[in-house]
Amino acid sequence: MTRLTRNVTDAHLKEIFSTFGAVTRATVVLDQAVKIPRGFGYVEFERPADAEKARLHLHGGQIDGNTIEVALLTVP
């Protein structure tokens, strides 16, 4: 997902997305040089159907006041 504020943490993402199924990992990507969030992150679900359900419900929704964009990525 994109358009996250700097206030959003891994735990925050996991809490929000776990409403739609079992989350195995939630990560806010950090800028390695300065160790601050870059505004996007990844959430991994146990089941692909739960990831799709989260995308349908959260794309265009708000987290910490920002409208977020949620897209699915498939991992080989």
C-alpha positions as semicolon CSV with decimal commas, in nm:
position;residue;x (nm);y (nm);z (nm)
1;M;0,000;0,000;0,000
2;T;0,107;0,355;-0,059
3;R;0,048;0,703;0,083
4;L;0,115;0,610;0,446
5;T;0,205;0,882;0,694
6;R;0,523;0,863;0,900
7;N;0,313;0,777;1,206
8;V;0,207;0,435;1,074
9;T;0,399;0,138;1,217
10;D;0,424;-0,233;1,138
11;A;0,199;-0,310;1,435
12;H;-0,057;-0,055;1,317
13;L;-0,074;-0,216;0,971
14;K;-0,104;-0,565;1,117
15;E;-0,390;-0,457;1,345
16;I;-0,584;-0,291;1,062
17;F;-0,533;-0,561;0,799
18;S;-0,588;-0,857;1,034
19;T;-0,957;-0,763;1,032
20;F;-0,969;-0,941;0,694
21;G;-0,768;-1,254;0,776
22;A;-0,450;-1,394;0,926
23;V;-0,155;-1,162;0,859
24;T;0,185;-1,331;0,851
25;R;0,387;-1,011;0,815
26;A;0,328;-0,635;0,803
27;T;0,615;-0,403;0,714
28;V;0,643;-0,027;0,673
29;V;0,942;0,037;0,444
30;L;1,208;0,263;0,596
31;D;1,457;0,491;0,426
32;Q;1,779;0,317;0,530
33;A;1,985;0,637;0,533
34;V;1,769;0,824;0,785
35;K;1,553;0,542;0,930
36;I;1,217;0,710;0,867
37;P;0,917;0,560;0,683
38;R;0,913;0,606;0,305
39;G;0,533;0,617;0,281
40;F;0,458;0,263;0,170
41;G;0,447;-0,087;0,311
42;Y;0,360;-0,451;0,257
43;V;0,118;-0,687;0,428
44;E;0,133;-1,063;0,375
45;F;-0,167;-1,285;0,439
46;E;-0,185;-1,660;0,493
47;R;-0,459;-1,684;0,229
48;P;-0,474;-1,495;-0,103
49;A;-0,853;-1,460;-0,069
50;D;-0,804;-1,260;0,252
51;A;-0,559;-1,028;0,075
52;E;-0,817;-0,964;-0,197
53;K;-1,084;-0,896;0,064
54;A;-0,855;-0,642;0,236
55;R;-0,780;-0,473;-0,096
56;L;-1,150;-0,442;-0,180
57;H;-1,231;-0,286;0,157
58;L;-0,924;-0,070;0,222
59;H;-0,825;0,070;-0,120
60;G;-0,932;0,433;-0,109
61;G;-0,981;0,417;0,267
62;Q;-0,794;0,621;0,524
63;I;-0,516;0,542;0,766
64;D;-0,397;0,824;0,993
65;G;-0,583;1,079;0,782
66;N;-0,431;0,983;0,445
67;T;-0,627;0,810;0,169
68;I;-0,431;0,495;0,090
69;E;-0,391;0,290;-0,224
70;V;-0,384;-0,089;-0,189
71;A;-0,264;-0,322;-0,464
72;L;-0,201;-0,695;-0,471
73;L;0,143;-0,837;-0,542
74;T;0,193;-1,204;-0,609
75;V;0,507;-1,371;-0,484
76;P;0,630;-1,667;-0,689
